[in-house]
Amino acid sequence: MSDASKDNILEFFVYAANKHGFELDITLVVNGAIVTGTIIPAYDYLDQLSESFEGGNDVSQKLSEQLAEAGKQTESGGNEDVNFIHLKNTRIYCGDSKPTPSKGKILWRGKLAEVDSFFLGKISEPKSSSGGSSKKS
């Protein structure tokens, strides 16, 4: 199941997601960028990606069908080799700025071998209040 360039613990979390439908809030550091979201199974990622192409033109419909089929194969397949991590509700932080994208429910797929470090939990934007600054010193 493991490759020397992948973190064994992170790989185990992804394996648990793919095999057992496990979801986990996590924050990753990938080449200096901070990627935060919720780990989801590969088949959920493919199914949700497929839905984003539904209702379009012929090419869009064909992509949707192929992604849905790939999701079914991934769910039923016994592939224990884990190379990619899939996140939902993703935010990416580069530097000291607002996340990209800043709105919407974003799916993200990344190579496990490219993750430099991680911690459990998601980074969330502070809720702005109309009554001034909410910073604590």
MODELLER restraints for C-alpha pairs under 7 A, 6 or more apart:
rsr = mdl.restraints
at = mdl.atoms
rsr.add(forms.Gaussian(group=physical.xy_distance, feature=features.Distance(at['CA:1:A'], at['CA:80:A']), mean=6.09, stdev=0.5))
rsr.add(forms.Gaussian(group=physical.xy_distance, feature=features.Distance(at['CA:1:A'], at['CA:81:A']), mean=5.31, stdev=0.5))
rsr.add(forms.Gaussian(group=physical.xy_distance, feature=features.Distance(at['CA:1:A'], at['CA:82:A']), mean=6.78, stdev=0.5))
rsr.add(forms.Gaussian(group=physical.xy_distance, feature=features.Distance(at['CA:2:A'], at['CA:8:A']), mean=6.53, stdev=0.5))
rsr.add(forms.Gaussian(group=physical.xy_distance, feature=features.Distance(at['CA:5:A'], at['CA:113:A']), mean=5.38, stdev=0.5))
rsr.add(forms.Gaussian(group=physical.xy_distance, feature=features.Distance(at['CA:6:A'], at['CA:112:A']), mean=5.91, stdev=0.5))
rsr.add(forms.Gaussian(group=physical.xy_distance, feature=features.Distance(at['CA:6:A'], at['CA:113:A']), mean=4.71, stdev=0.5))
rsr.add(forms.Gaussian(group=physical.xy_distance, feature=features.Distance(at['CA:11:A'], at['CA:82:A']), mean=6.62, stdev=0.5))
rsr.add(forms.Gaussian(group=physical.xy_distance, feature=features.Distance(at['CA:14:A'], at['CA:85:A']), mean=6.18, stdev=0.5))
rsr.add(forms.Gaussian(group=physical.xy_distance, feature=features.Distance(at['CA:15:A'], at['CA:82:A']), mean=6.46, stdev=0.5))
rsr.add(forms.Gaussian(group=physical.xy_distance, feature=features.Distance(at['CA:16:A'], at['CA:22:A']), mean=5.73, stdev=0.5))
rsr.add(forms.Gaussian(group=physical.xy_distance, feature=features.Distance(at['CA:17:A'], at['CA:23:A']), mean=5.96, stdev=0.5))
rsr.add(forms.Gaussian(group=physical.xy_distance, feature=features.Distance(at['CA:17:A'], at['CA:40:A']), mean=5.81, stdev=0.5))
rsr.add(forms.Gaussian(group=physical.xy_distance, feature=features.Distance(at['CA:17:A'], at['CA:41:A']), mean=4.69, stdev=0.5))
rsr.add(forms.Gaussian(group=physical.xy_distance, feature=features.Distance(at['CA:18:A'], at['CA:41:A']), mean=4.24, stdev=0.5))
rsr.add(forms.Gaussian(group=physical.xy_distance, feature=features.Distance(at['CA:18:A'], at['CA:42:A']), mean=5.84, stdev=0.5))
rsr.add(forms.Gaussian(group=physical.xy_distance, feature=features.Distance(at['CA:21:A'], at['CA:41:A']), mean=5.79, stdev=0.5))
rsr.add(forms.Gaussian(group=physical.xy_distance, feature=features.Distance(at['CA:22:A'], at['CA:40:A']), mean=6.87, stdev=0.5))
rsr.add(forms.Gaussian(group=physical.xy_distance, feature=features.Distance(at['CA:23:A'], at['CA:38:A']), mean=6.38, stdev=0.5))
rsr.add(forms.Gaussian(group=physical.xy_distance, feature=features.Distance(at['CA:23:A'], at['CA:39:A']), mean=5.22, stdev=0.5))
rsr.add(forms.Gaussian(group=physical.xy_distance, feature=features.Distance(at['CA:23:A'], at['CA:40:A']), mean=5.25, stdev=0.5))
rsr.add(forms.Gaussian(group=physical.xy_distance, feature=features.Distance(at['CA:24:A'], at['CA:38:A']), mean=5.28, stdev=0.5))
rsr.add(forms.Gaussian(group=physical.xy_distance, feature=features.Distance(at['CA:24:A'], at['CA:39:A']), mean=5.15, stdev=0.5))
rsr.add(forms.Gaussian(group=physical.xy_distance, feature=features.Distance(at['CA:25:A'], at['CA:37:A']), mean=5.75, stdev=0.5))
rsr.add(forms.Gaussian(group=physical.xy_distance, feature=features.Distance(at['CA:25:A'], at['CA:38:A']), mean=4.19, stdev=0.5))
rsr.add(forms.Gaussian(group=physical.xy_distance, feature=features.Distance(at['CA:25:A'], at['CA:39:A']), mean=6.29, stdev=0.5))
rsr.add(forms.Gaussian(group=physical.xy_distance, feature=features.Distance(at['CA:25:A'], at['CA:120:A']), mean=6.16, stdev=0.5))
rsr.add(forms.Gaussian(group=physical.xy_distance, feature=features.Distance(at['CA:25:A'], at['CA:121:A']), mean=4.73, stdev=0.5))
rsr.add(forms.Gaussian(group=physical.xy_distance, feature=features.Distance(at['CA:25:A'], at['CA:122:A']), mean=5.45, stdev=0.5))
rsr.add(forms.Gaussian(group=physical.xy_distance, feature=features.Distance(at['CA:26:A'], at['CA:36:A']), mean=5.88, stdev=0.5))
rsr.add(forms.Gaussian(group=physical.xy_distance, feature=features.Distance(at['CA:26:A'], at['CA:37:A']), mean=5.73, stdev=0.5))
rsr.add(forms.Gaussian(group=physical.xy_distance, feature=features.Distance(at['CA:26:A'], at['CA:38:A']), mean=5.85, stdev=0.5))
rsr.add(forms.Gaussian(group=physical.xy_distance, feature=features.Distance(at['CA:26:A'], at['CA:39:A']), mean=6.90, stdev=0.5))
rsr.add(forms.Gaussian(group=physical.xy_distance, feature=features.Distance(at['CA:26:A'], at['CA:119:A']), mean=5.98, stdev=0.5))
rsr.add(forms.Gaussian(group=physical.xy_distance, feature=features.Distance(at['CA:26:A'], at['CA:120:A']), mean=4.48, stdev=0.5))
rsr.add(forms.Gaussian(group=physical.xy_distance, feature=features.Distance(at['CA:26:A'], at['CA:121:A']), mean=4.57, stdev=0.5))
rsr.add(forms.Gaussian(group=physical.xy_distance, feature=features.Distance(at['CA:26:A'], at['CA:122:A']), mean=5.29, stdev=0.5))
rsr.add(forms.Gaussian(group=physical.xy_distance, feature=features.Distance(at['CA:27:A'], at['CA:34:A']), mean=6.85, stdev=0.5))
rsr.add(forms.Gaussian(group=physical.xy_distance, feature=features.Distance(at['CA:27:A'], at['CA:35:A']), mean=5.63, stdev=0.5))
rsr.add(forms.Gaussian(group=physical.xy_distance, feature=features.Distance(at['CA:27:A'], at['CA:36:A']), mean=4.13, stdev=0.5))
rsr.add(forms.Gaussian(group=physical.xy_distance, feature=features.Distance(at['CA:27:A'], at['CA:37:A']), mean=6.44, stdev=0.5))
rsr.add(forms.Gaussian(group=physical.xy_distance, feature=features.Distance(at['CA:27:A'], at['CA:118:A']), mean=5.49, stdev=0.5))
rsr.add(forms.Gaussian(group=physical.xy_distance, feature=features.Distance(at['CA:27:A'], at['CA:119:A']), mean=5.41, stdev=0.5))
rsr.add(forms.Gaussian(group=physical.xy_distance, feature=features.Distance(at['CA:27:A'], at['CA:120:A']), mean=6.21, stdev=0.5))
rsr.add(forms.Gaussian(group=physical.xy_distance, feature=features.Distance(at['CA:27:A'], at['CA:121:A']), mean=6.19, stdev=0.5))
rsr.add(forms.Gaussian(group=physical.xy_distance, feature=features.Distance(at['CA:27:A'], at['CA:122:A']), mean=5.57, stdev=0.5))
rsr.add(forms.Gaussian(group=physical.xy_distance, feature=features.Distance(at['CA:28:A'], at['CA:34:A']), mean=5.69, stdev=0.5))
rsr.add(forms.Gaussian(group=physical.xy_distance, feature=features.Distance(at['CA:28:A'], at['CA:35:A']), mean=5.03, stdev=0.5))
rsr.add(forms.Gaussian(group=physical.xy_distance, feature=features.Distance(at['CA:28:A'], at['CA:36:A']), mean=6.15, stdev=0.5))
rsr.add(forms.Gaussian(group=physical.xy_distance, feature=features.Distance(at['CA:28:A'], at['CA:115:A']), mean=6.58, stdev=0.5))
rsr.add(forms.Gaussian(group=physical.xy_distance, feature=features.Distance(at['CA:28:A'], at['CA:117:A']), mean=5.86, stdev=0.5))
rsr.add(forms.Gaussian(group=physical.xy_distance, feature=features.Distance(at['CA:28:A'], at['CA:118:A']), mean=4.28, stdev=0.5))
rsr.add(forms.Gaussian(group=physical.xy_distance, feature=features.Distance(at['CA:28:A'], at['CA:119:A']), mean=6.67, stdev=0.5))
rsr.add(forms.Gaussian(group=physical.xy_distance, feature=features.Distance(at['CA:29:A'], at['CA:35:A']), mean=6.23, stdev=0.5))
rsr.add(forms.Gaussian(group=physical.xy_distance, feature=features.Distance(at['CA:29:A'], at['CA:115:A']), mean=6.03, stdev=0.5))
rsr.add(forms.Gaussian(group=physical.xy_distance, feature=features.Distance(at['CA:29:A'], at['CA:116:A']), mean=5.50, stdev=0.5))
rsr.add(forms.Gaussian(group=physical.xy_distance, feature=features.Distance(at['CA:29:A'], at['CA:117:A']), mean=5.23, stdev=0.5))
rsr.add(forms.Gaussian(group=physical.xy_distance, feature=features.Distance(at['CA:29:A'], at['CA:118:A']), mean=6.02, stdev=0.5))
rsr.add(forms.Gaussian(group=physical.xy_distance, feature=features.Distance(at['CA:30:A'], at['CA:114:A']), mean=6.17, stdev=0.5))
rsr.add(forms.Gaussian(group=physical.xy_distance, feature=features.Distance(at['CA:30:A'], at['CA:115:A']), mean=4.81, stdev=0.5))
rsr.add(forms.Gaussian(group=physical.xy_distance, feature=features.Distance(at['CA:30:A'], at['CA:116:A']), mean=5.57, stdev=0.5))
rsr.add(forms.Gaussian(group=physical.xy_distance, feature=features.Distance(at['CA:31:A'], at['CA:116:A']), mean=6.91, stdev=0.5))
rsr.add(forms.Gaussian(group=physical.xy_distance, feature=features.Distance(at['CA:33:A'], at['CA:92:A']), mean=6.76, stdev=0.5))
rsr.add(forms.Gaussian(group=physical.xy_distance, feature=features.Distance(at['CA:33:A'], at['CA:93:A']), mean=5.80, stdev=0.5))
rsr.add(forms.Gaussian(group=physical.xy_distance, feature=features.Distance(at['CA:33:A'], at['CA:94:A']), mean=5.00, stdev=0.5))
rsr.add(forms.Gaussian(group=physical.xy_distance, feature=features.Distance(at['CA:34:A'], at['CA:92:A']), mean=5.59, stdev=0.5))
rsr.add(forms.Gaussian(group=physical.xy_distance, feature=features.Distance(at['CA:34:A'], at['CA:93:A']), mean=4.96, stdev=0.5))
rsr.add(forms.Gaussian(group=physical.xy_distance, feature=features.Distance(at['CA:34:A'], at['CA:94:A']), mean=6.56, stdev=0.5))
rsr.add(forms.Gaussian(group=physical.xy_distance, feature=features.Distance(at['CA:35:A'], at['CA:90:A']), mean=6.88, stdev=0.5))
rsr.add(forms.Gaussian(group=physical.xy_distance, feature=features.Distance(at['CA:35:A'], at['CA:91:A']), mean=5.85, stdev=0.5))
rsr.add(forms.Gaussian(group=physical.xy_distance, feature=features.Distance(at['CA:35:A'], at['CA:92:A']), mean=4.53, stdev=0.5))
rsr.add(forms.Gaussian(group=physical.xy_distance, feature=features.Distance(at['CA:35:A'], at['CA:93:A']), mean=6.45, stdev=0.5))
rsr.add(forms.Gaussian(group=physical.xy_distance, feature=features.Distance(at['CA:36:A'], at['CA:90:A']), mean=5.55, stdev=0.5))
rsr.add(forms.Gaussian(group=physical.xy_distance, feature=features.Distance(at['CA:36:A'], at['CA:91:A']), mean=5.35, stdev=0.5))
rsr.add(forms.Gaussian(group=physical.xy_distance, feature=features.Distance(at['CA:36:A'], at['CA:92:A']), mean=6.43, stdev=0.5))
rsr.add(forms.Gaussian(group=physical.xy_distance, feature=features.Distance(at['CA:36:A'], at['CA:122:A']), mean=5.39, stdev=0.5))
rsr.add(forms.Gaussian(group=physical.xy_distance, feature=features.Distance(at['CA:36:A'], at['CA:123:A']), mean=6.10, stdev=0.5))
rsr.add(forms.Gaussian(group=physical.xy_distance, feature=features.Distance(at['CA:37:A'], at['CA:87:A']), mean=5.57, stdev=0.5))
rsr.add(forms.Gaussian(group=physical.xy_distance, feature=features.Distance(at['CA:37:A'], at['CA:88:A']), mean=5.73, stdev=0.5))
rsr.add(forms.Gaussian(group=physical.xy_distance, feature=features.Distance(at['CA:37:A'], at['CA:89:A']), mean=5.31, stdev=0.5))
rsr.add(forms.Gaussian(group=physical.xy_distance, feature=features.Distance(at['CA:37:A'], at['CA:90:A']), mean=4.34, stdev=0.5))
rsr.add(forms.Gaussian(group=physical.xy_distance, feature=features.Distance(at['CA:37:A'], at['CA:91:A']), mean=6.49, stdev=0.5))
rsr.add(forms.Gaussian(group=physical.xy_distance, feature=features.Distance(at['CA:37:A'], at['CA:122:A']), mean=5.81, stdev=0.5))
rsr.add(forms.Gaussian(group=physical.xy_distance, feature=features.Distance(at['CA:38:A'], at['CA:87:A']), mean=5.01, stdev=0.5))
rsr.add(forms.Gaussian(group=physical.xy_distance, feature=features.Distance(at['CA:38:A'], at['CA:88:A']), mean=5.28, stdev=0.5))
rsr.add(forms.Gaussian(group=physical.xy_distance, feature=features.Distance(at['CA:38:A'], at['CA:89:A']), mean=6.52, stdev=0.5))
rsr.add(forms.Gaussian(group=physical.xy_distance, feature=features.Distance(at['CA:39:A'], at['CA:86:A']), mean=5.67, stdev=0.5))
rsr.add(forms.Gaussian(group=physical.xy_distance, feature=features.Distance(at['CA:39:A'], at['CA:87:A']), mean=4.52, stdev=0.5))
rsr.add(forms.Gaussian(group=physical.xy_distance, feature=features.Distance(at['CA:39:A'], at['CA:88:A']), mean=6.67, stdev=0.5))
rsr.add(forms.Gaussian(group=physical.xy_distance, feature=features.Distance(at['CA:40:A'], at['CA:86:A']), mean=5.65, stdev=0.5))
rsr.add(forms.Gaussian(group=physical.xy_distance, feature=features.Distance(at['CA:40:A'], at['CA:87:A']), mean=5.62, stdev=0.5))
rsr.add(forms.Gaussian(group=physical.xy_distance, feature=features.Distance(at['CA:40:A'], at['CA:88:A']), mean=6.72, stdev=0.5))
rsr.add(forms.Gaussian(group=physical.xy_distance, feature=features.Distance(at['CA:41:A'], at['CA:86:A']), mean=6.75, stdev=0.5))
rsr.add(forms.Gaussian(group=physical.xy_distance, feature=features.Distance(at['CA:42:A'], at['CA:74:A']), mean=6.96, stdev=0.5))
rsr.add(forms.Gaussian(group=physical.xy_distance, feature=features.Distance(at['CA:42:A'], at['CA:86:A']), mean=6.19, stdev=0.5))
rsr.add(forms.Gaussian(group=physical.xy_distance, feature=features.Distance(at['CA:43:A'], at['CA:71:A']), mean=4.28, stdev=0.5))
rsr.add(forms.Gaussian(group=physical.xy_distance, feature=features.Distance(at['CA:43:A'], at['CA:72:A']), mean=6.68, stdev=0.5))
rsr.add(forms.Gaussian(group=physical.xy_distance, feature=features.Distance(at['CA:43:A'], at['CA:74:A']), mean=5.65, stdev=0.5))
rsr.add(forms.Gaussian(group=physical.xy_distance, feature=features.Distance(at['CA:43:A'], at['CA:75:A']), mean=5.45, stdev=0.5))
rsr.add(forms.Gaussian(group=physical.xy_distance, feature=features.Distance(at['CA:45:A'], at['CA:86:A']), mean=6.42, stdev=0.5))
rsr.add(forms.Gaussian(group=physical.xy_distance, feature=features.Distance(at['CA:46:A'], at['CA:67:A']), mean=5.69, stdev=0.5))
rsr.add(forms.Gaussian(group=physical.xy_distance, feature=features.Distance(at['CA:46:A'], at['CA:68:A']), mean=6.38, stdev=0.5))
rsr.add(forms.Gaussian(group=physical.xy_distance, feature=features.Distance(at['CA:46:A'], at['CA:70:A']), mean=6.94, stdev=0.5))
rsr.add(forms.Gaussian(group=physical.xy_distance, feature=features.Distance(at['CA:46:A'], at['CA:71:A']), mean=5.03, stdev=0.5))
rsr.add(forms.Gaussian(group=physical.xy_distance, feature=features.Distance(at['CA:47:A'], at['CA:67:A']), mean=6.72, stdev=0.5))
rsr.add(forms.Gaussian(group=physical.xy_distance, feature=features.Distance(at['CA:47:A'], at['CA:68:A']), mean=5.33, stdev=0.5))
rsr.add(forms.Gaussian(group=physical.xy_distance, feature=features.Distance(at['CA:47:A'], at['CA:71:A']), mean=5.74, stdev=0.5))
rsr.add(forms.Gaussian(group=physical.xy_distance, feature=features.Distance(at['CA:50:A'], at['CA:64:A']), mean=4.26, stdev=0.5))
rsr.add(forms.Gaussian(group=physical.xy_distance, feature=features.Distance(at['CA:50:A'], at['CA:65:A']), mean=6.91, stdev=0.5))
rsr.add(forms.Gaussian(group=physical.xy_distance, feature=features.Distance(at['CA:50:A'], at['CA:67:A']), mean=5.11, stdev=0.5))
rsr.add(forms.Gaussian(group=physical.xy_distance, feature=features.Distance(at['CA:50:A'], at['CA:68:A']), mean=5.53, stdev=0.5))
rsr.add(forms.Gaussian(group=physical.xy_distance, feature=features.Distance(at['CA:51:A'], at['CA:64:A']), mean=6.48, stdev=0.5))
rsr.add(forms.Gaussian(group=physical.xy_distance, feature=features.Distance(at['CA:53:A'], at['CA:60:A']), mean=5.27, stdev=0.5))
rsr.add(forms.Gaussian(group=physical.xy_distance, feature=features.Distance(at['CA:53:A'], at['CA:61:A']), mean=6.30, stdev=0.5))
rsr.add(forms.Gaussian(group=physical.xy_distance, feature=features.Distance(at['CA:53:A'], at['CA:63:A']), mean=6.78, stdev=0.5))
rsr.add(forms.Gaussian(group=physical.xy_distance, feature=features.Distance(at['CA:53:A'], at['CA:64:A']), mean=5.15, stdev=0.5))
rsr.add(forms.Gaussian(group=physical.xy_distance, feature=features.Distance(at['CA:54:A'], at['CA:60:A']), mean=6.72, stdev=0.5))
rsr.add(forms.Gaussian(group=physical.xy_distance, feature=features.Distance(at['CA:54:A'], at['CA:61:A']), mean=5.68, stdev=0.5))
rsr.add(forms.Gaussian(group=physical.xy_distance, feature=features.Distance(at['CA:54:A'], at['CA:64:A']), mean=5.82, stdev=0.5))
rsr.add(forms.Gaussian(group=physical.xy_distance, feature=features.Distance(at['CA:55:A'], at['CA:61:A']), mean=6.65, stdev=0.5))
rsr.add(forms.Gaussian(group=physical.xy_distance, feature=features.Distance(at['CA:83:A'], at['CA:111:A']), mean=5.95, stdev=0.5))
rsr.add(forms.Gaussian(group=physical.xy_distance, feature=features.Distance(at['CA:83:A'], at['CA:112:A']), mean=5.51, stdev=0.5))
rsr.add(forms.Gaussian(group=physical.xy_distance, feature=features.Distance(at['CA:84:A'], at['CA:109:A']), mean=6.56, stdev=0.5))
rsr.add(forms.Gaussian(group=physical.xy_distance, feature=features.Distance(at['CA:84:A'], at['CA:110:A']), mean=5.46, stdev=0.5))
rsr.add(forms.Gaussian(group=physical.xy_distance, feature=features.Distance(at['CA:84:A'], at['CA:111:A']), mean=4.54, stdev=0.5))
rsr.add(forms.Gaussian(group=physical.xy_distance, feature=features.Distance(at['CA:84:A'], at['CA:112:A']), mean=5.18, stdev=0.5))
rsr.add(forms.Gaussian(group=physical.xy_distance, feature=features.Distance(at['CA:85:A'], at['CA:109:A']), mean=5.70, stdev=0.5))
rsr.add(forms.Gaussian(group=physical.xy_distance, feature=features.Distance(at['CA:85:A'], at['CA:110:A']), mean=5.39, stdev=0.5))
rsr.add(forms.Gaussian(group=physical.xy_distance, feature=features.Distance(at['CA:85:A'], at['CA:111:A']), mean=6.33, stdev=0.5))
rsr.add(forms.Gaussian(group=physical.xy_distance, feature=features.Distance(at['CA:85:A'], at['CA:112:A']), mean=6.00, stdev=0.5))
rsr.add(forms.Gaussian(group=physical.xy_distance, feature=features.Distance(at['CA:86:A'], at['CA:108:A']), mean=5.69, stdev=0.5))
rsr.add(forms.Gaussian(group=physical.xy_distance, feature=features.Distance(at['CA:86:A'], at['CA:109:A']), mean=4.58, stdev=0.5))
rsr.add(forms.Gaussian(group=physical.xy_distance, feature=features.Distance(at['CA:86:A'], at['CA:110:A']), mean=6.67, stdev=0.5))
rsr.add(forms.Gaussian(group=physical.xy_distance, feature=features.Distance(at['CA:87:A'], at['CA:107:A']), mean=5.70, stdev=0.5))
rsr.add(forms.Gaussian(group=physical.xy_distance, feature=features.Distance(at['CA:87:A'], at['CA:108:A']), mean=5.05, stdev=0.5))
rsr.add(forms.Gaussian(group=physical.xy_distance, feature=features.Distance(at['CA:87:A'], at['CA:109:A']), mean=6.47, stdev=0.5))
rsr.add(forms.Gaussian(group=physical.xy_distance, feature=features.Distance(at['CA:88:A'], at['CA:105:A']), mean=6.82, stdev=0.5))
rsr.add(forms.Gaussian(group=physical.xy_distance, feature=features.Distance(at['CA:88:A'], at['CA:106:A']), mean=5.88, stdev=0.5))
rsr.add(forms.Gaussian(group=physical.xy_distance, feature=features.Distance(at['CA:88:A'], at['CA:107:A']), mean=4.56, stdev=0.5))
rsr.add(forms.Gaussian(group=physical.xy_distance, feature=features.Distance(at['CA:88:A'], at['CA:108:A']), mean=6.40, stdev=0.5))
rsr.add(forms.Gaussian(group=physical.xy_distance, feature=features.Distance(at['CA:89:A'], at['CA:105:A']), mean=4.68, stdev=0.5))
rsr.add(forms.Gaussian(group=physical.xy_distance, feature=features.Distance(at['CA:89:A'], at['CA:106:A']), mean=5.04, stdev=0.5))
rsr.add(forms.Gaussian(group=physical.xy_distance, feature=features.Distance(at['CA:89:A'], at['CA:107:A']), mean=6.33, stdev=0.5))
rsr.add(forms.Gaussian(group=physical.xy_distance, feature=features.Distance(at['CA:90:A'], at['CA:105:A']), mean=6.93, stdev=0.5))
rsr.add(forms.Gaussian(group=physical.xy_distance, feature=features.Distance(at['CA:90:A'], at['CA:106:A']), mean=5.18, stdev=0.5))
rsr.add(forms.Gaussian(group=physical.xy_distance, feature=features.Distance(at['CA:90:A'], at['CA:107:A']), mean=6.13, stdev=0.5))
rsr.add(forms.Gaussian(group=physical.xy_distance, feature=features.Distance(at['CA:90:A'], at['CA:108:A']), mean=6.44, stdev=0.5))
rsr.add(forms.Gaussian(group=physical.xy_distance, feature=features.Distance(at['CA:91:A'], at['CA:99:A']), mean=5.54, stdev=0.5))
rsr.add(forms.Gaussian(group=physical.xy_distance, feature=features.Distance(at['CA:91:A'], at['CA:100:A']), mean=5.92, stdev=0.5))
rsr.add(forms.Gaussian(group=physical.xy_distance, feature=features.Distance(at['CA:91:A'], at['CA:101:A']), mean=6.14, stdev=0.5))
rsr.add(forms.Gaussian(group=physical.xy_distance, feature=features.Distance(at['CA:91:A'], at['CA:102:A']), mean=6.99, stdev=0.5))
rsr.add(forms.Gaussian(group=physical.xy_distance, feature=features.Distance(at['CA:92:A'], at['CA:99:A']), mean=5.13, stdev=0.5))
rsr.add(forms.Gaussian(group=physical.xy_distance, feature=features.Distance(at['CA:92:A'], at['CA:100:A']), mean=5.10, stdev=0.5))
rsr.add(forms.Gaussian(group=physical.xy_distance, feature=features.Distance(at['CA:92:A'], at['CA:101:A']), mean=6.87, stdev=0.5))
rsr.add(forms.Gaussian(group=physical.xy_distance, feature=features.Distance(at['CA:93:A'], at['CA:99:A']), mean=4.67, stdev=0.5))
rsr.add(forms.Gaussian(group=physical.xy_distance, feature=features.Distance(at['CA:93:A'], at['CA:100:A']), mean=6.35, stdev=0.5))
